[in-house]
Amino acid sequence: MKTVVTIGEIVVEIMALDRGFGFDEPLRLSGPYPSGAPAIFIDQVARLGQPCAIVSCVGDDDFGRMNRARLAADGVDVSAIAIDPEAATGSAFVRYRPDGARDFVFNIKHSACGRIALTDAGRRVMAGCDHLHVMGSSLFAPAIVAATEAAIETVKERGGTVSFDPNVRKEMLDLPGMREAFGRVLAKTDLFLPSGPELFLFADAADEMEAAQAILTRGVSCIVVKQGANGARCHVAGRVIDQPAFTAREIDPTGAGDCFGATFVTAWLRGWPLERALALAAASGARAVERQGPMEGVSTLDDLERLVGGAPAST
């Protein structure tokens, strides 16, 4: 099977138990949980039995050790996760607002995450990479952008493929150079996985169909627009496939999109029909929201097959 690699942040996530706005007063908190969008993504890939690795950096602390142990236990190659003796592992505090939107306080750029680079271990991992997954949330520092773009060139030279999930947070969108980096990554992308309005960051269009068609003409072969509780829509040349969401008891939606993307990428790399890939991905997202903690709702293929069984794969 094809080996999947991602590059990006590994953090701990600490969650406010009470809904409200921001972090300007003492709150009840839950955590730390293993987290980071690329880490959640690659953990789900591993749970599906796909060979995979992550290039990242953590501190020499309990948070870093917890993350490395969790990823390794689930089957991720952690050999390219550097351990920095001077910087702390990244963190993200999240609080849900009454309407379900989220407020974040990040310590990423100035944590060990900010020191991610293609080390010798990273280059060894990339030498065996067939597919690179890029998370937009990881493109927060010039050095990481450079490492990601070098990795893309390595994969493309080997005849491999690239998927891209913008996964952009409002707190990060206006970081210097981020929009330009997004454009360069999209130009090399085969499979594009935006969430709802993110599609319009890359196309000046009146509606989703027009935006998707404009992006497909740039060389992207498949677009899957994640729509949360409204399901997902897949755009390929000459086809549009709608996938309804599965009913779920939502406890914590953090990580659901990463699990969805990981499942779709894995099925896509295995050459499975798009309808099956979408159904399994939707099932993965539904299971993810039913557990507290961003990485706690990852699924095995058997888990997903049981949920999909008999359900419509598309409408």
Disulfide bonds with the S-S distance in Angstrom:
none
